[in-house]
Amino acid sequence: MKPLAIIQHDPHDGPAFFATWLTGQGLAFQVHRMFEGATLPARASDCSGLCLLGGPMSANDALDYYPALLALVRSAVAQDIPVIGHCLGGQLLSRALGGSVTAAEHTEIGWSTLQPVHALAEQWFGHERPLQLFQWHSESFSLPPGAIQLLRGSHCAQQAYLLGERHLGMQFHCEVDAAKVREWLHLGAADIAASDSPAVQDAQTLLATLESDLARSQRIASHIYARWARQLRL
């Protein structure tokens, strides 16, 4: 069985619930911790699928491994090896496929309720309502050529897109678990305090209903991951 490759850019933005879900399904994966100097997979064909995680850097930064990563993404797409991108990962997927990344309409921190805009959205995100997912970003992607927009947000329009039948780019963090959210709220306290965005929620508000909000989020995430994993090249 080929492992799924998970590309992690930052020590505080690991796979979290995604790793939990994969383990529960008995799916092999390898985390490439680029912040520790890890190397990327030599070939996309060595992977059953490719997951790109988030991070505080920009998809437009001149990180030394970005050119090779974008080439790896393009190779995976060309070979129909499924790619899934979370936040920065969705932005990098867009960049690799000819899209662009610019400042978002509003910085988003916290939960947002998203609206399906295409018939395929229910296949990918299920029937859970509200469709509420966690955000932490100040940039956003454009739709790469040939992609279909699946979800729209009120504070940041582009929230999810599908390219072909198997490559999914997302602006939100459906992989969060309680430990990850709590760590981010601690590390990002100054960013929250300094923001005047209408889409930024304070830590007290987020923590008050964290358990129930995460339960909903992880039901949605489980649906997303199950739909995406159907086409892994095992």
Secondary structure as a PSIPRED ss2 file (coil, helix, strand):
# PSIPRED VFORMAT (PSIPRED V4.0)

   1 M C   1.000  0.000  0.000
   2 K C   1.000  0.000  0.000
   3 P C   1.000  0.000  0.000
   4 L E   0.000  0.000  1.000
   5 A E   0.000  0.000  1.000
   6 I E   0.000  0.000  1.000
   7 I E   0.000  0.000  1.000
   8 Q E   0.000  0.000  1.000
   9 H C   1.000  0.000  0.000
  10 D C   1.000  0.000  0.000
  11 P C   1.000  0.000  0.000
  12 H C   1.000  0.000  0.000
  13 D C   1.000  0.000  0.000
  14 G C   1.000  0.000  0.000
  15 P C   1.000  0.000  0.000
  16 A C   1.000  0.000  0.000
  17 F H   0.000  1.000  0.000
  18 F H   0.000  1.000  0.000
  19 A H   0.000  1.000  0.000
  20 T H   0.000  1.000  0.000
  21 W H   0.000  1.000  0.000
  22 L H   0.000  1.000  0.000
  23 T H   0.000  1.000  0.000
  24 G H   0.000  1.000  0.000
  25 Q C   1.000  0.000  0.000
  26 G C   1.000  0.000  0.000
  27 L C   1.000  0.000  0.000
  28 A C   1.000  0.000  0.000
  29 F E   0.000  0.000  1.000
  30 Q E   0.000  0.000  1.000
  31 V E   0.000  0.000  1.000
  32 H E   0.000  0.000  1.000
  33 R E   0.000  0.000  1.000
  34 M H   0.000  1.000  0.000
  35 F H   0.000  1.000  0.000
  36 E H   0.000  1.000  0.000
  37 G C   1.000  0.000  0.000
  38 A C   1.000  0.000  0.000
  39 T C   1.000  0.000  0.000
  40 L C   1.000  0.000  0.000
  41 P C   1.000  0.000  0.000
  42 A C   1.000  0.000  0.000
  43 R C   1.000  0.000  0.000
  44 A H   0.000  1.000  0.000
  45 S H   0.000  1.000  0.000
  46 D H   0.000  1.000  0.000
  47 C C   1.000  0.000  0.000
  48 S C   1.000  0.000  0.000
  49 G C   1.000  0.000  0.000
  50 L E   0.000  0.000  1.000
  51 C E   0.000  0.000  1.000
  52 L E   0.000  0.000  1.000
  53 L C   1.000  0.000  0.000
  54 G C   1.000  0.000  0.000
  55 G C   1.000  0.000  0.000
  56 P C   1.000  0.000  0.000
  57 M C   1.000  0.000  0.000
  58 S C   1.000  0.000  0.000
  59 A C   1.000  0.000  0.000
  60 N C   1.000  0.000  0.000
  61 D C   1.000  0.000  0.000
  62 A C   1.000  0.000  0.000
  63 L C   1.000  0.000  0.000
  64 D C   1.000  0.000  0.000
  65 Y C   1.000  0.000  0.000
  66 Y H   0.000  1.000  0.000
  67 P H   0.000  1.000  0.000
  68 A H   0.000  1.000  0.000
  69 L H   0.000  1.000  0.000
  70 L H   0.000  1.000  0.000
  71 A H   0.000  1.000  0.000
  72 L H   0.000  1.000  0.000
  73 V H   0.000  1.000  0.000
  74 R H   0.000  1.000  0.000
  75 S H   0.000  1.000  0.000
  76 A H   0.000  1.000  0.000
  77 V H   0.000  1.000  0.000
  78 A H   0.000  1.000  0.000
  79 Q C   1.000  0.000  0.000
  80 D C   1.000  0.000  0.000
  81 I C   1.000  0.000  0.000
  82 P C   1.000  0.000  0.000
  83 V E   0.000  0.000  1.000
  84 I E   0.000  0.000  1.000
  85 G E   0.000  0.000  1.000
  86 H E   0.000  0.000  1.000
  87 C C   1.000  0.000  0.000
  88 L H   0.000  1.000  0.000
  89 G H   0.000  1.000  0.000
  90 G H   0.000  1.000  0.000
  91 Q H   0.000  1.000  0.000
  92 L H   0.000  1.000  0.000
  93 L H   0.000  1.000  0.000
  94 S H   0.000  1.000  0.000
  95 R H   0.000  1.000  0.000
  96 A H   0.000  1.000  0.000
  97 L C   1.000  0.000  0.000
  98 G C   1.000  0.000  0.000
  99 G C   1.000  0.000  0.000
 100 S C   1.000  0.000  0.000
 101 V E   0.000  0.000  1.000
 102 T E   0.000  0.000  1.000
 103 A E   0.000  0.000  1.000
 104 A E   0.000  0.000  1.000
 105 E E   0.000  0.000  1.000
 106 H E   0.000  0.000  1.000
 107 T E   0.000  0.000  1.000
 108 E E   0.000  0.000  1.000
 109 I E   0.000  0.000  1.000
 110 G E   0.000  0.000  1.000
 111 W E   0.000  0.000  1.000
 112 S E   0.000  0.000  1.000
 113 T E   0.000  0.000  1.000
 114 L C   1.000  0.000  0.000
 115 Q E   0.000  0.000  1.000
 116 P E   0.000  0.000  1.000
 117 V C   1.000  0.000  0.000
 118 H C   1.000  0.000  0.000
 119 A C   1.000  0.000  0.000
 120 L C   1.000  0.000  0.000
 121 A H   0.000  1.000  0.000
 122 E H   0.000  1.000  0.000
 123 Q H   0.000  1.000  0.000
 124 W H   0.000  1.000  0.000
 125 F H   0.000  1.000  0.000
 126 G C   1.000  0.000  0.000
 127 H C   1.000  0.000  0.000
 128 E C   1.000  0.000  0.000
 129 R C   1.000  0.000  0.000
 130 P C   1.000  0.000  0.000
 131 L C   1.000  0.000  0.000
 132 Q E   0.000  0.000  1.000
 133 L E   0.000  0.000  1.000
 134 F E   0.000  0.000  1.000
 135 Q E   0.000  0.000  1.000
 136 W E   0.000  0.000  1.000
 137 H E   0.000  0.000  1.000
 138 S E   0.000  0.000  1.000
 139 E E   0.000  0.000  1.000
 140 S E   0.000  0.000  1.000
 141 F E   0.000  0.000  1.000
 142 S C   1.000  0.000  0.000
 143 L C   1.000  0.000  0.000
 144 P C   1.000  0.000  0.000
 145 P C   1.000  0.000  0.000
 146 G C   1.000  0.000  0.000
 147 A C   1.000  0.000  0.000
 148 I E   0.000  0.000  1.000
 149 Q E   0.000  0.000  1.000
 150 L E   0.000  0.000  1.000
 151 L E   0.000  0.000  1.000
 152 R E   0.000  0.000  1.000
 153 G C   1.000  0.000  0.000
 154 S C   1.000  0.000  0.000
 155 H C   1.000  0.000  0.000
 156 C C   1.000  0.000  0.000
 157 A C   1.000  0.000  0.000
 158 Q E   0.000  0.000  1.000
 159 Q E   0.000  0.000  1.000
 160 A E   0.000  0.000  1.000
 161 Y E   0.000  0.000  1.000
 162 L E   0.000  0.000  1.000
 163 L E   0.000  0.000  1.000
 164 G C   1.000  0.000  0.000
 165 E C   1.000  0.000  0.000
 166 R C   1.000  0.000  0.000
 167 H E   0.000  0.000  1.000
 168 L E   0.000  0.000  1.000
 169 G E   0.000  0.000  1.000
 170 M E   0.000  0.000  1.000
 171 Q C   1.000  0.000  0.000
 172 F C   1.000  0.000  0.000
 173 H C   1.000  0.000  0.000
 174 C C   1.000  0.000  0.000
 175 E C   1.000  0.000  0.000
 176 V C   1.000  0.000  0.000
 177 D C   1.000  0.000  0.000
 178 A H   0.000  1.000  0.000
 179 A H   0.000  1.000  0.000
 180 K H   0.000  1.000  0.000
 181 V H   0.000  1.000  0.000
 182 R H   0.000  1.000  0.000
 183 E H   0.000  1.000  0.000
 184 W H   0.000  1.000  0.000
 185 L H   0.000  1.000  0.000
 186 H H   0.000  1.000  0.000
 187 L H   0.000  1.000  0.000
 188 G C   1.000  0.000  0.000
 189 A H   0.000  1.000  0.000
 190 A H   0.000  1.000  0.000
 191 D H   0.000  1.000  0.000
 192 I H   0.000  1.000  0.000
 193 A H   0.000  1.000  0.000
 194 A H   0.000  1.000  0.000
 195 S C   1.000  0.000  0.000
 196 D C   1.000  0.000  0.000
 197 S C   1.000  0.000  0.000
 198 P C   1.000  0.000  0.000
 199 A C   1.000  0.000  0.000
 200 V E   0.000  0.000  1.000
 201 Q C   1.000  0.000  0.000
 202 D C   1.000  0.000  0.000
 203 A H   0.000  1.000  0.000
 204 Q H   0.000  1.000  0.000
 205 T H   0.000  1.000  0.000
 206 L H   0.000  1.000  0.000
 207 L H   0.000  1.000  0.000
 208 A H   0.000  1.000  0.000
 209 T C   1.000  0.000  0.000
 210 L H   0.000  1.000  0.000
 211 E H   0.000  1.000  0.000
 212 S H   0.000  1.000  0.000
 213 D H   0.000  1.000  0.000
 214 L H   0.000  1.000  0.000
 215 A H   0.000  1.000  0.000
 216 R H   0.000  1.000  0.000
 217 S H   0.000  1.000  0.000
 218 Q H   0.000  1.000  0.000
 219 R H   0.000  1.000  0.000
 220 I H   0.000  1.000  0.000
 221 A H   0.000  1.000  0.000
 222 S H   0.000  1.000  0.000
 223 H H   0.000  1.000  0.000
 224 I H   0.000  1.000  0.000
 225 Y H   0.000  1.000  0.000
 226 A H   0.000  1.000  0.000
 227 R H   0.000  1.000  0.000
 228 W H   0.000  1.000  0.000
 229 A H   0.000  1.000  0.000
 230 R C   1.000  0.000  0.000
 231 Q C   1.000  0.000  0.000
 232 L C   1.000  0.000  0.000
 233 R C   1.000  0.000  0.000
 234 L C   1.000  0.000  0.000
